[in-house]
Amino acid sequence: MDFGTYSFQDVIVTFKVPYFAAFSSTGAGLGSISIVPSTTKTIQDVAADGRVMISKVAGNNGTIAITMQQNSLLHKNLLNWYNYINTTASTSDWASTTVIIANAALGEKTTATGVSPQKLADKPYQAQGQMITWTLMAANIHEENI
Protein backbone atom coordinates (compact mmCIF):
# COMPACT_ATOMS: atom_id res chain seq x y z
CA MET A 1 0.00 0.00 0.00
CA ASP A 2 1.29 3.47 -0.93
CA PHE A 3 0.29 6.28 1.43
CA GLY A 4 1.69 9.41 3.01
CA THR A 5 1.36 10.78 6.50
CA TYR A 6 1.09 14.43 7.50
CA SER A 7 1.46 15.97 10.95
CA PHE A 8 1.44 19.68 11.79
CA GLN A 9 3.87 18.79 14.58
CA ASP A 10 6.50 18.25 11.86
CA VAL A 11 6.22 21.89 10.74
CA ILE A 12 8.85 24.31 12.04
CA VAL A 13 8.60 28.05 11.42
CA THR A 14 11.74 30.12 11.97
CA PHE A 15 12.15 33.89 11.93
CA LYS A 16 15.58 35.37 11.20
CA VAL A 17 15.82 39.08 11.94
CA PRO A 18 19.05 41.10 11.62
CA TYR A 19 20.20 42.61 14.94
CA PHE A 20 17.39 40.78 16.78
CA ALA A 21 17.24 37.27 18.26
CA ALA A 22 16.04 34.58 15.83
CA PHE A 23 13.04 32.61 17.05
CA SER A 24 11.22 29.43 16.05
CA SER A 25 8.06 27.52 16.79
CA THR A 26 7.50 23.81 16.43
CA GLY A 27 3.76 23.90 16.87
CA ALA A 28 3.29 25.01 20.48
CA GLY A 29 0.17 27.17 20.44
CA LEU A 30 -0.01 27.23 16.65
CA GLY A 31 -3.31 26.80 14.87
CA SER A 32 -2.39 27.15 11.19
CA ILE A 33 0.00 28.64 8.66
CA SER A 34 -1.18 29.69 5.21
CA ILE A 35 1.13 30.78 2.41
CA VAL A 36 -0.74 32.80 -0.21
CA PRO A 37 1.12 33.85 -3.39
CA SER A 38 -0.09 37.21 -4.75
CA THR A 39 1.28 37.26 -8.28
CA THR A 40 -0.75 35.71 -11.07
CA LYS A 41 2.01 34.02 -13.08
CA THR A 42 0.14 33.61 -16.37
CA ILE A 43 -1.92 36.29 -18.09
CA GLN A 44 -3.80 35.59 -21.33
CA ASP A 45 -4.86 38.40 -23.64
CA VAL A 46 -7.31 37.58 -26.43
CA ALA A 47 -7.33 39.74 -29.57
CA ALA A 48 -10.43 40.48 -31.65
CA ASP A 49 -9.51 37.66 -34.06
CA GLY A 50 -9.27 35.12 -31.22
CA ARG A 51 -5.46 34.98 -31.14
CA VAL A 52 -4.23 34.41 -27.59
CA MET A 53 -1.10 36.09 -26.29
CA ILE A 54 0.25 34.39 -23.17
CA SER A 55 2.43 36.39 -20.80
CA LYS A 56 4.61 34.90 -18.09
CA VAL A 57 4.61 37.40 -15.22
CA ALA A 58 7.60 37.70 -12.89
CA GLY A 59 7.16 38.10 -9.16
CA ASN A 60 7.00 35.79 -6.17
CA ASN A 61 5.47 38.05 -3.54
CA GLY A 62 2.64 37.08 -1.23
CA THR A 63 1.39 36.81 2.32
CA ILE A 64 1.85 34.40 5.19
CA ALA A 65 -0.97 34.15 7.71
CA ILE A 66 -0.03 32.51 11.00
CA THR A 67 -2.82 31.77 13.49
CA MET A 68 -1.92 31.00 17.09
CA GLN A 69 -3.28 31.01 20.62
CA GLN A 70 -3.23 34.50 22.09
CA ASN A 71 -1.09 33.33 25.04
CA SER A 72 1.48 31.47 22.90
CA LEU A 73 5.20 32.18 22.98
CA LEU A 74 5.13 32.72 19.20
CA HIS A 75 2.61 35.56 19.58
CA LYS A 76 4.81 37.15 22.24
CA ASN A 77 7.86 36.80 19.99
CA LEU A 78 5.98 38.32 17.03
CA LEU A 79 4.84 41.23 19.18
CA ASN A 80 8.44 41.83 20.34
CA TRP A 81 9.61 41.63 16.71
CA TYR A 82 6.91 44.07 15.58
CA ASN A 83 7.81 46.55 18.33
CA TYR A 84 11.51 46.24 17.49
CA ILE A 85 11.18 46.89 13.74
CA ASN A 86 8.47 49.53 14.28
CA THR A 87 10.19 51.61 16.96
CA THR A 88 13.86 50.67 17.34
CA ALA A 89 15.21 49.42 14.01
CA SER A 90 16.02 51.71 11.12
CA THR A 91 13.52 52.04 8.27
CA SER A 92 15.81 49.96 6.03
CA ASP A 93 15.32 47.02 8.43
CA TRP A 94 11.49 47.08 8.18
CA ALA A 95 11.41 44.26 5.60
CA SER A 96 14.69 42.54 6.43
CA THR A 97 13.18 39.46 8.09
CA THR A 98 13.42 35.97 6.59
CA VAL A 99 10.81 33.35 7.48
CA ILE A 100 11.49 29.66 6.87
CA ILE A 101 8.67 27.13 7.10
CA ALA A 102 9.91 23.56 6.88
CA ASN A 103 8.36 20.12 7.08
CA ALA A 104 11.15 17.54 6.90
CA ALA A 105 8.66 14.65 6.98
CA LEU A 106 7.12 15.88 3.70
CA GLY A 107 10.42 17.14 2.35
CA GLU A 108 9.12 20.69 1.87
CA LYS A 109 10.59 24.07 2.69
CA THR A 110 9.29 27.58 2.06
CA THR A 111 11.66 30.52 2.38
CA ALA A 112 10.16 34.00 2.45
CA THR A 113 12.41 37.06 2.29
CA GLY A 114 11.64 40.74 2.57
CA VAL A 115 9.09 39.93 5.27
CA SER A 116 7.24 42.61 7.23
CA PRO A 117 3.99 42.69 9.19
CA GLN A 118 0.94 43.86 7.27
CA LYS A 119 -0.22 45.42 10.55
CA LEU A 120 -0.30 44.67 14.24
CA ALA A 121 -2.43 41.59 14.84
CA ASP A 122 -6.01 42.15 16.00
CA LYS A 123 -6.38 41.32 19.69
CA PRO A 124 -9.58 39.80 21.02
CA TYR A 125 -10.59 39.77 24.67
CA GLN A 126 -13.38 37.37 25.58
CA ALA A 127 -14.41 35.00 28.35
CA GLN A 128 -12.48 32.23 26.60
CA GLY A 129 -8.97 32.51 25.15
CA GLN A 130 -8.90 33.14 21.41
CA MET A 131 -6.73 32.66 18.35
CA ILE A 132 -4.76 35.57 16.89
CA THR A 133 -3.69 35.84 13.26
CA TRP A 134 -0.56 37.67 12.18
CA THR A 135 -0.52 38.47 8.47
CA LEU A 136 2.97 38.98 7.11
CA MET A 137 3.84 40.33 3.68
CA ALA A 138 6.77 38.83 1.79
CA ALA A 139 8.62 40.29 -1.19
CA ASN A 140 9.75 36.85 -2.33
CA ILE A 141 8.40 33.39 -1.52
CA HIS A 142 10.39 30.38 -2.69
CA GLU A 143 9.09 26.80 -2.38
CA GLU A 144 11.37 23.80 -2.69
CA ASN A 145 11.67 20.11 -1.95
CA ILE A 146 14.37 19.21 0.56
C-alpha positions as CSV (number, residue, x, y, z in Angstrom):
1,M,0.0,0.0,0.0
2,D,1.3,3.5,-0.9
3,F,0.3,6.3,1.4
4,G,1.7,9.4,3.0
5,T,1.4,10.8,6.5
6,Y,1.1,14.4,7.5
7,S,1.5,16.0,11.0
8,F,1.4,19.7,11.8
9,Q,3.9,18.8,14.6
10,D,6.5,18.3,11.9
11,V,6.2,21.9,10.7
12,I,8.9,24.3,12.0
13,V,8.6,28.0,11.4
14,T,11.7,30.1,12.0
15,F,12.1,33.9,11.9
16,K,15.6,35.4,11.2
17,V,15.8,39.1,11.9
18,P,19.1,41.1,11.6
19,Y,20.2,42.6,14.9
20,F,17.4,40.8,16.8
21,A,17.2,37.3,18.3
22,A,16.0,34.6,15.8
23,F,13.0,32.6,17.1
24,S,11.2,29.4,16.0
25,S,8.1,27.5,16.8
26,T,7.5,23.8,16.4
27,G,3.8,23.9,16.9
28,A,3.3,25.0,20.5
29,G,0.2,27.2,20.4
30,L,0.0,27.2,16.6
31,G,-3.3,26.8,14.9
32,S,-2.4,27.2,11.2
33,I,0.0,28.6,8.7
34,S,-1.2,29.7,5.2
35,I,1.1,30.8,2.4
36,V,-0.7,32.8,-0.2
37,P,1.1,33.8,-3.4
38,S,-0.1,37.2,-4.7
39,T,1.3,37.3,-8.3
40,T,-0.7,35.7,-11.1
41,K,2.0,34.0,-13.1
42,T,0.1,33.6,-16.4
43,I,-1.9,36.3,-18.1
44,Q,-3.8,35.6,-21.3
45,D,-4.9,38.4,-23.6
46,V,-7.3,37.6,-26.4
47,A,-7.3,39.7,-29.6
48,A,-10.4,40.5,-31.6
49,D,-9.5,37.7,-34.1
50,G,-9.3,35.1,-31.2
51,R,-5.5,35.0,-31.1
52,V,-4.2,34.4,-27.6
53,M,-1.1,36.1,-26.3
54,I,0.3,34.4,-23.2
55,S,2.4,36.4,-20.8
56,K,4.6,34.9,-18.1
57,V,4.6,37.4,-15.2
58,A,7.6,37.7,-12.9
59,G,7.2,38.1,-9.2
60,N,7.0,35.8,-6.2
61,N,5.5,38.0,-3.5
62,G,2.6,37.1,-1.2
63,T,1.4,36.8,2.3
64,I,1.9,34.4,5.2
65,A,-1.0,34.2,7.7
66,I,0.0,32.5,11.0
67,T,-2.8,31.8,13.5
68,M,-1.9,31.0,17.1
69,Q,-3.3,31.0,20.6
70,Q,-3.2,34.5,22.1
71,N,-1.1,33.3,25.0
72,S,1.5,31.5,22.9
73,L,5.2,32.2,23.0
74,L,5.1,32.7,19.2
75,H,2.6,35.6,19.6
76,K,4.8,37.2,22.2
77,N,7.9,36.8,20.0
78,L,6.0,38.3,17.0
79,L,4.8,41.2,19.2
80,N,8.4,41.8,20.3
81,W,9.6,41.6,16.7
82,Y,6.9,44.1,15.6
83,N,7.8,46.5,18.3
84,Y,11.5,46.2,17.5
85,I,11.2,46.9,13.7
86,N,8.5,49.5,14.3
87,T,10.2,51.6,17.0
88,T,13.9,50.7,17.3
89,A,15.2,49.4,14.0
90,S,16.0,51.7,11.1
91,T,13.5,52.0,8.3
92,S,15.8,50.0,6.0
93,D,15.3,47.0,8.4
94,W,11.5,47.1,8.2
95,A,11.4,44.3,5.6
96,S,14.7,42.5,6.4
97,T,13.2,39.5,8.1
98,T,13.4,36.0,6.6
99,V,10.8,33.4,7.5
100,I,11.5,29.7,6.9
101,I,8.7,27.1,7.1
102,A,9.9,23.6,6.9
103,N,8.4,20.1,7.1
104,A,11.1,17.5,6.9
105,A,8.7,14.6,7.0
106,L,7.1,15.9,3.7
107,G,10.4,17.1,2.4
108,E,9.1,20.7,1.9
109,K,10.6,24.1,2.7
110,T,9.3,27.6,2.1
111,T,11.7,30.5,2.4
112,A,10.2,34.0,2.5
113,T,12.4,37.1,2.3
114,G,11.6,40.7,2.6
115,V,9.1,39.9,5.3
116,S,7.2,42.6,7.2
117,P,4.0,42.7,9.2
118,Q,0.9,43.9,7.3
119,K,-0.2,45.4,10.5
120,L,-0.3,44.7,14.2
121,A,-2.4,41.6,14.8
122,D,-6.0,42.1,16.0
123,K,-6.4,41.3,19.7
124,P,-9.6,39.8,21.0
125,Y,-10.6,39.8,24.7
126,Q,-13.4,37.4,25.6
127,A,-14.4,35.0,28.3
128,Q,-12.5,32.2,26.6
129,G,-9.0,32.5,25.2
130,Q,-8.9,33.1,21.4
131,M,-6.7,32.7,18.4
132,I,-4.8,35.6,16.9
133,T,-3.7,35.8,13.3
134,W,-0.6,37.7,12.2
135,T,-0.5,38.5,8.5
136,L,3.0,39.0,7.1
137,M,3.8,40.3,3.7
138,A,6.8,38.8,1.8
139,A,8.6,40.3,-1.2
140,N,9.7,36.9,-2.3
141,I,8.4,33.4,-1.5
142,H,10.4,30.4,-2.7
143,E,9.1,26.8,-2.4
144,E,11.4,23.8,-2.7
145,N,11.7,20.1,-2.0
146,I,14.4,19.2,0.6
